[in-house]
Amino acid sequence: MRGEQRMTDLVTILVKALVDNPDQVQVNQIEGEQSAVYEVKVAPDDVGKVIGKQGRVIRAIRTVVKAAAAKSGKRVQVEVIS
């Protein structure tokens, strides 16, 4: 349980650092047996900042989160939802 909260906090910190409206950032975790999905919801004006040009920013966020989760052996996904 503690590790999942840390991952949610990591995703939240990374995304809040990028957006203009950090108070509107919401991260929802969906836990499965072998995987976890982190749904990131931001203000409509900030979606482009989180995704980045050609998806580079969200790809970098996913890389950091996957590296942090490697120890747990679970597969993680980060999805931006609107």
C-alpha positions as CSV (number, residue, x, y, z in Angstrom):
1,M,0.0,0.0,0.0
2,R,2.8,2.4,0.9
3,G,4.6,1.9,-2.4
4,E,1.4,2.7,-4.4
5,Q,1.0,5.9,-2.6
6,R,4.6,6.9,-3.3
7,M,4.0,6.3,-7.0
8,T,0.9,8.4,-7.0
9,D,2.8,11.1,-5.3
10,L,5.6,10.9,-7.8
11,V,3.2,11.2,-10.8
12,T,1.5,14.1,-9.0
13,I,4.7,16.0,-8.4
14,L,6.0,15.5,-11.9
15,V,2.7,16.7,-13.5
16,K,2.2,19.7,-11.1
17,A,5.6,21.0,-12.0
18,L,4.6,21.2,-15.7
19,V,1.2,22.8,-15.7
20,D,-0.2,26.3,-15.1
21,N,-3.0,25.1,-12.9
22,P,-1.4,22.7,-10.4
23,D,-4.5,22.8,-8.1
24,Q,-6.5,21.1,-10.9
25,V,-4.2,18.1,-11.2
26,Q,-5.8,14.8,-10.2
27,V,-4.1,11.4,-10.2
28,N,-6.3,8.3,-9.9
29,Q,-4.7,4.9,-9.4
30,I,-6.3,1.7,-10.7
31,E,-4.6,-1.3,-9.2
32,G,-4.5,-4.7,-10.7
33,E,-2.8,-8.0,-9.9
34,Q,0.3,-7.5,-12.1
35,S,-0.1,-3.8,-13.1
36,A,-1.2,-0.4,-12.0
37,V,-2.7,2.4,-14.2
38,Y,-2.3,6.0,-13.2
39,E,-4.9,8.3,-14.8
40,V,-3.8,11.9,-14.9
41,K,-6.5,14.6,-15.2
42,V,-5.5,18.2,-15.7
43,A,-7.2,21.4,-16.8
44,P,-8.1,21.5,-20.5
45,D,-5.5,24.2,-21.2
46,D,-2.7,22.1,-19.6
47,V,-3.2,18.9,-21.6
48,G,-0.8,20.0,-24.3
49,K,1.9,20.8,-21.7
50,V,1.6,17.3,-20.2
51,I,1.7,15.6,-23.6
52,G,4.4,17.8,-25.2
53,K,5.5,18.0,-28.8
54,Q,5.1,14.6,-30.4
55,G,4.4,13.1,-27.0
56,R,7.9,13.6,-25.6
57,V,6.9,15.0,-22.2
58,I,4.4,12.2,-21.4
59,R,6.9,9.6,-22.7
60,A,9.5,11.0,-20.3
61,I,7.0,10.9,-17.4
62,R,6.2,7.3,-18.3
63,T,9.9,6.4,-18.3
64,V,10.6,7.9,-14.9
65,V,7.5,6.2,-13.4
66,K,8.5,2.8,-15.0
67,A,12.0,3.1,-13.6
68,A,10.7,3.9,-10.1
69,A,8.3,0.9,-10.3
70,A,10.9,-1.5,-11.6
71,K,11.7,-2.6,-8.0
72,S,8.1,-3.7,-7.3
73,G,8.0,-5.9,-10.4
74,K,4.6,-4.4,-11.4
75,R,3.9,-3.0,-14.8
76,V,2.8,0.6,-14.7
77,Q,1.0,2.8,-17.2
78,V,0.4,6.6,-17.1
79,E,-2.6,7.8,-19.1
80,V,-3.8,11.4,-19.6
81,I,-7.6,11.6,-19.5
82,S,-9.8,14.6,-20.2
